[in-house]
């Protein structure tokens, strides 16, 4: 069923959206795979430009990226089309969005998290960046824990967030806990301290 829904959504995307024109008031998207890559951190200038703060692992103009997504409600994403971009620094890019023409329009989007569709995420995220772990499945002592939905960077470790149906688990990844990474199969093999996962099961 999920594959059928995703296929229909892709069809709507191709049929109803043209480059540079967005019918945001008419359509929203519910897709199987989106990845959070940053946020709209601030406005810039008076013509509606925004500063996109990202964790892609390198400076980027996002060449070829037509749209990013904002999660309007849980698992419901609205696309925003990109008109132009300009690099600010390694982690920030100036971005102009179709339909956003003033500083007042842009303020509404400040602090909103930015998500990319899976194919765009794989294109723009550097393989060695922490954010590239999104979508990996964590295996602890041969038992599948779940899929990484968010990566939190800390000075000496990464925290991979794994969401189940009713819980959110925070899995520490560092040199003591990480045993192996399989990039081809997108799996992280870890050896977590005894009792860590039980904390979440008993919560």
ChimeraX attribute file (.defattr): number of C-alpha atoms within 10 A of each C-alpha:
attribute: neighborCount
match mode: 1-to-1
recipient: residues
	/A:1	6
	/A:2	10
	/A:3	10
	/A:4	9
	/A:5	13
	/A:6	16
	/A:7	13
	/A:8	13
	/A:9	17
	/A:10	13
	/A:11	11
	/A:12	13
	/A:13	15
	/A:14	10
	/A:15	9
	/A:16	12
	/A:17	15
	/A:18	11
	/A:19	11
	/A:20	14
	/A:21	14
	/A:22	17
	/A:23	13
	/A:24	14
	/A:25	7
	/A:26	7
	/A:27	15
	/A:28	17
	/A:29	19
	/A:30	16
	/A:31	19
	/A:32	12
	/A:33	14
	/A:34	24
	/A:35	21
	/A:36	21
	/A:37	23
	/A:38	20
	/A:39	20
	/A:40	23
	/A:41	18
	/A:42	17
	/A:43	23
	/A:44	17
	/A:45	9
	/A:46	13
	/A:47	15
	/A:48	20
	/A:49	23
	/A:50	25
	/A:51	23
	/A:52	26
	/A:53	22
	/A:54	23
	/A:55	21
	/A:56	24
	/A:57	17
	/A:58	15
	/A:59	15
	/A:60	19
	/A:61	17
	/A:62	17
	/A:63	10
	/A:64	10
	/A:65	17
	/A:66	15
	/A:67	20
	/A:68	19
	/A:69	22
	/A:70	21
	/A:71	19
	/A:72	14
	/A:73	8
	/A:74	7
	/A:75	13
	/A:76	13
	/A:77	19
	/A:78	19
	/A:79	24
	/A:80	21
	/A:81	21
	/A:82	20
	/A:83	17
	/A:84	16
	/A:85	20
	/A:86	15
	/A:87	16
	/A:88	16
	/A:89	12
	/A:90	14
	/A:91	17
	/A:92	23
	/A:93	21
	/A:94	20
	/A:95	23
	/A:96	22
	/A:97	19
	/A:98	17
	/A:99	17
	/A:100	19
	/A:101	14
	/A:102	15
	/A:103	16
	/A:104	13
	/A:105	16
	/A:106	23
	/A:107	18
	/A:108	11
	/A:109	17
	/A:110	16
	/A:111	14
	/A:112	17
	/A:113	19
	/A:114	21
	/A:115	23
	/A:116	21
	/A:117	17
	/A:118	14
	/A:119	11
	/A:120	18
	/A:121	21
	/A:122	14
	/A:123	13
	/A:124	20
	/A:125	20
	/A:126	15
	/A:127	14
	/A:128	10
	/A:129	12
	/A:130	19
	/A:131	27
	/A:132	22
	/A:133	23
	/A:134	21
	/A:135	19
	/A:136	20
	/A:137	20
	/A:138	23
	/A:139	19
	/A:140	19
	/A:141	12
	/A:142	10
	/A:143	10
	/A:144	13
	/A:145	17
	/A:146	17
	/A:147	21
	/A:148	23
	/A:149	19
	/A:150	20
	/A:151	23
	/A:152	14
	/A:153	14
	/A:154	9
	/A:155	5
	/A:156	8
	/A:157	14
	/A:158	17
	/A:159	18
	/A:160	24
	/A:161	18
	/A:162	22
	/A:163	16
	/A:164	10
	/A:165	5
	/A:166	5
	/A:167	10
	/A:168	12
	/A:169	19
	/A:170	18
	/A:171	21
	/A:172	21
	/A:173	20
	/A:174	13
	/A:175	10
	/A:176	12
	/A:177	16
	/A:178	15
	/A:179	16
	/A:180	12
	/A:181	15
	/A:182	11
	/A:183	12
	/A:184	6
	/A:185	9
	/A:186	15
	/A:187	19
	/A:188	21
	/A:189	19
	/A:190	23
	/A:191	15
	/A:192	18
	/A:193	11
	/A:194	7
	/A:195	9
	/A:196	13
	/A:197	15
	/A:198	9
	/A:199	9
	/A:200	12
	/A:201	10
	/A:202	6
	/A:203	6
